[in-house]
Amino acid sequence: MGAVAEEEVIGLCRDLIRIDTTNTGDPATSAGERLAAEYVAEKLSEVGIEPTVLESASKRANVVARIPGSDPSRGALLVHGHLDVVPADASEWSVDPFAGEIKDGYLWGRGAIDMKDFDAMALAVVRDWKRTGYVPPRDIVLCYTADEEAGSDYGAKFLTEEHPDLLEGCTEAIGEVGGFSYTVTNDLRLYLIQTAEKGIDWLRVNTTGRPGHGSFVHDDNAVTALCEAVARVGRHKFPIVMTPTVRSFLEAVGEALGIDLDPDEPELAVAKLGPIAALVGATIRNTANPTGLTAGYKHNVIPSRASATIDCRTLPGQFDLFREQLAEVLGPDVELEQVHRQPALETTFDGPLVDAMARALRAEDPGARAVPYMLSGGTDAKQFSRLGIRCFGFSPLKLPADLNFSALFHGIDERVPTDALQFGVRVLDRFLRGS
């Protein structure tokens, strides 16, 4: 890996941040990914890589490019990243969220770690390969998607359903969110490789009642029934469930910290994890969080119907049981309507690809130890796995010990250390060469 790529990755990431690709979830108000897709396509074409740009809707575009490897008989590796970002309120930030400002050793802006950092890393690596004439050992399929932040309909789902031929032969994949460091001591850092992610189940909860005048005594109020049901859900803690991935992660943490962690009391272990406690804590149980309420049309009219939205995240193999538990918490006479669902994923932490990740990390950080973990959210991997692709989260970053990394996702003042971007390019290059 040449010095040019290490310097270039910062500029590439900065350029991508400066292209507003805000995804509000509403096509009418989303900025769209088209300009970012065209930028990526131009950077690929510039070095002789032929991209395919696919528009899934107005202003919504995806980029796919295949880099032939030396052994075409091997399964291809999919390297994917999304181009869209969640909204950012500039009044809440200390910098312009779309200016790509560099200060204090960080590149600041919406998308800096979710996930224009990895988009830039992959771009810098393959551009370096083409400049130097390097041919990877297997086909690499680069995929830059739209719409990951709102369910992937215009991105990964569109590609897997409408253009699966572009992903033909892909057997494994890497994307977000994994490969980042958790500092144990000066000489030991755990790098969390995502081998699992919770399922997404967005629901609408509906209640009905007798409409009437707001001035009357009323004992059949849909709004009251809804609020009571939603409050029960919001305060409920679902039972702890230890999946293989989480158990392996906690065992690795216990060994690294030199403490005995009781797998039957995982909350005690999670409490010792500091900045990543929130990230891991959500993976020991199913969760359901109310996120919206809708009812009524006039101050003095009691409506006949009230609705709420609930964001549910389910562990692998838990969907059916969770739905039963949720119905019990909500109580009778509450209607459940499914808005969006993507099933949970889990793979094992073994095989040549995992070995290549661990080797690449150790080569750049002798104190690195790769460990599996589960992501509490969801990624485009849910869509790509439908094609039989084994998916991992591996977007390598060596982070400062005191950085609350998980809080930066969708957070205010999102930023990435510039030296972590350069570390990531070196690791990604080593990994892809050795995969």
Summary of the structure (lengths in Angstrom):
residues: 435
radius of gyration: 22.8
end to end distance: 15.8
largest distance: 79.8
contacts: 1528
relative contact order: 0.18
helix: 37%
strand: 27%
